[in-house]
């Protein structure tokens, strides 16, 4: 399906991309704490809403 060279490139690309994301996030962590307070609650509410929709779907199926 994929050649050896393509797999090596994909693995190297993923490692560099993920490490750059981690580096950038660590560099900006103070800004994130200041400007994005309370986003965890928004995420939990969104997950809860999706769970509620799934529960309603299975109940009325």
N, C-alpha and C positions, 0 to 999 in steps of 0.2 A: 504494500500500500504506500508506504513512505520509504524513501531511500535512507541510507545511513547518514548521509550528509544533511538531509532535511531534519532528521531527528536530532542530530547534534546541534544544528542551528536553533531548533525550537527549544531545546533544553537550555542552551546558553542564553537565548533571548529572554526566556522566562526568568532565569536566575537574575540577569541584569535588570530587567524590568521590575521585579519584585523588590530587589535590593534598593533600587532608586526610589520606589514608592516608600519603603520603610525609612530611608534617609530623609526624604522630604517631609514625611509626617513627623519624624522626631525633631526636625529643625523648626517646624511650625507648631509644635504642641502647645506652647504658651498662648499663641494667638487663637488656637482652636478652643482652649479652655475659656478664654475671655469672650469670644464672639459666639460660640455655639453651645452655650449652656442650655440644658434641658432637651437636647435632641434625642437622648435615650428614651424619654417618655413618648416622644412622637413615634419613634421606631416601635416601641412596645404597643402603642395604640394601633398602629398600622398592622402589626402582626396579629393583634387581637381581633381587629376588624376582618382580616382575611380568614382567621380561624372561625369567626362567627358566620361568615358567608359559607364556608365549607360545612359547618355543622348544620346550618339551615338546609343546605343542599341534600345532605345525607338523611336528615330527618324527614323531609317531604318527598323523598324519592319514591 
